[in-house]
Amino acid sequence: MRGRPDNPADWYAFARRDLEKAKKDLAAGESLYAVLLLQQASEKLLKGKLVDLGENPEKTHNLPYLITRIGVHGNDFERFRKTAEFLSYEYLAERYPGDFDPPPTDAEASEALADVMRLFDLIDPLK
C-alpha cells in the first residue's frame, strides 16, 4: 500500500489498516501487539488530520504532541490525550530498551481500542 504524504485520505487508509489488524490481534489475545498497532493507527490518523488542516506533519511518534498541533487549528481532541499518552508510552517501551512498567493488560488494550475507535469516528470520513 503506497500513497502520497500530502493526501489525508492516504493517511486515513493506512490508519484503518492498522486499526483492523489491532482488532484482530486483540481478539487473538495479543494485547501488546494490538497496543502497538493502535499507536500506529492513531499516529497516522492524527497526521492525516494535520495534512487535512494544511500542515506537513513532523516525523514523530508522540501522539500528545500531534493532538496539541491539531489544537492550534481549533480542533479539540483533548479527551483523547490520556489514551495518547498511554499508547505513546507503550510504543516506546516495546521499541526501545529501558526501565518500563509491565506490558499492557487485555483490559487496558480493550479500553484503548474503544477510545481509538471514537477518535476514528471524529476524524476519518470513511470510518
C-alpha positions as CSV (number, residue, x, y, z in Angstrom):
1,M,0.0,0.0,0.0
2,R,1.5,3.3,-1.1
3,G,0.2,6.8,-1.0
4,R,1.0,10.4,-1.1
5,P,2.0,12.1,2.2
6,D,0.1,15.3,1.1
7,N,-3.2,13.3,0.8
8,P,-5.2,12.9,4.0
9,A,-7.1,10.0,2.5
10,D,-3.9,8.0,2.1
11,W,-3.0,8.6,5.8
12,Y,-6.5,7.5,6.8
13,A,-6.3,4.4,4.7
14,F,-3.0,3.4,6.4
15,A,-4.6,4.1,9.8
16,R,-7.6,2.0,9.1
17,R,-5.4,-0.9,8.0
18,D,-3.5,-0.7,11.4
19,L,-6.8,-0.4,13.3
20,E,-8.2,-3.6,11.7
21,K,-5.0,-5.5,12.5
22,A,-5.1,-4.2,16.1
23,K,-8.6,-5.6,16.5
24,K,-7.6,-9.0,15.2
25,D,-4.5,-9.1,17.5
26,L,-6.6,-8.1,20.5
27,A,-9.2,-10.8,19.7
28,A,-6.3,-13.3,19.5
29,G,-5.1,-12.3,22.9
30,E,-2.1,-10.4,21.6
31,S,-2.6,-7.2,23.7
32,L,0.9,-5.9,23.3
33,Y,0.9,-6.1,19.5
34,A,-2.7,-4.7,19.5
35,V,-1.5,-1.7,21.5
36,L,1.5,-1.1,19.2
37,L,-0.9,-1.1,16.2
38,L,-3.3,1.2,18.0
39,Q,-0.5,3.7,18.5
40,Q,0.4,3.4,14.8
41,A,-3.2,3.8,13.7
42,S,-3.7,6.8,15.9
43,E,-0.4,8.4,14.7
44,K,-1.4,8.0,11.1
45,L,-4.9,9.2,11.7
46,L,-3.7,12.3,13.5
47,K,-1.1,13.0,10.9
48,G,-3.8,12.7,8.2
49,K,-5.8,15.3,10.1
50,L,-2.9,17.6,10.2
51,V,-2.4,17.2,6.4
52,D,-6.1,18.0,6.0
53,L,-5.5,21.1,8.1
54,G,-2.7,22.2,5.7
55,E,0.3,21.1,7.8
56,N,3.2,18.9,6.8
57,P,3.4,16.7,9.9
58,E,6.7,16.1,11.6
59,K,8.3,12.7,11.9
60,T,7.3,11.8,15.4
61,H,5.6,9.0,17.3
62,N,4.4,11.5,20.1
63,L,0.7,11.4,20.0
64,P,0.1,14.0,22.7
65,Y,2.2,16.4,20.6
66,L,0.1,15.7,17.5
67,I,-3.0,16.4,19.5
68,T,-1.5,19.8,20.5
69,R,-0.6,20.6,16.9
70,I,-4.2,19.8,15.8
71,G,-5.5,22.0,18.7
72,V,-3.7,25.0,17.2
73,H,-6.2,24.8,14.3
74,G,-9.2,24.9,16.7
75,N,-9.8,21.1,16.7
76,D,-10.1,19.8,20.3
77,F,-9.1,16.2,20.8
78,E,-8.0,16.7,24.4
79,R,-10.3,13.9,25.6
80,F,-8.0,11.5,23.7
81,R,-4.9,12.8,25.5
82,K,-4.8,10.2,28.3
83,T,-5.0,7.3,25.7
84,A,-2.5,9.1,23.5
85,E,-0.1,9.2,26.5
86,F,-0.7,5.6,27.2
87,L,-0.2,4.5,23.6
88,S,3.0,6.6,23.2
89,Y,4.5,5.2,26.4
90,E,3.7,1.6,25.3
91,Y,5.2,2.2,21.9
92,L,8.5,3.4,23.3
93,A,8.5,0.7,26.0
94,E,8.2,-2.0,23.3
95,R,10.5,-0.5,20.8
96,Y,13.4,0.8,22.9
97,P,15.4,-0.7,25.9
98,G,14.8,0.8,29.3
99,D,13.1,0.5,32.6
100,F,9.4,0.4,31.8
101,D,6.3,-0.8,33.5
102,P,4.9,-4.3,32.7
103,P,3.2,-4.7,29.3
104,P,-0.4,-3.6,28.9
105,T,-3.2,-5.9,30.1
106,D,-6.1,-7.1,27.9
107,A,-8.4,-4.6,29.7
108,E,-6.0,-1.7,29.0
109,A,-5.8,-2.7,25.4
110,S,-9.5,-3.0,25.1
111,E,-10.1,0.4,26.7
112,A,-7.5,1.9,24.3
113,L,-9.2,0.3,21.3
114,A,-12.6,1.8,22.3
115,D,-11.1,5.2,22.6
116,V,-9.2,5.0,19.3
117,M,-12.4,3.9,17.6
118,R,-14.1,7.0,19.0
119,L,-11.2,9.1,17.6
120,F,-11.7,7.5,14.2
121,D,-15.4,8.4,14.3
122,L,-14.4,12.0,14.8
123,I,-11.7,12.2,12.1
124,D,-12.0,9.6,9.4
125,P,-14.8,10.3,6.9
126,L,-14.9,6.7,5.7
127,K,-14.9,5.0,9.1
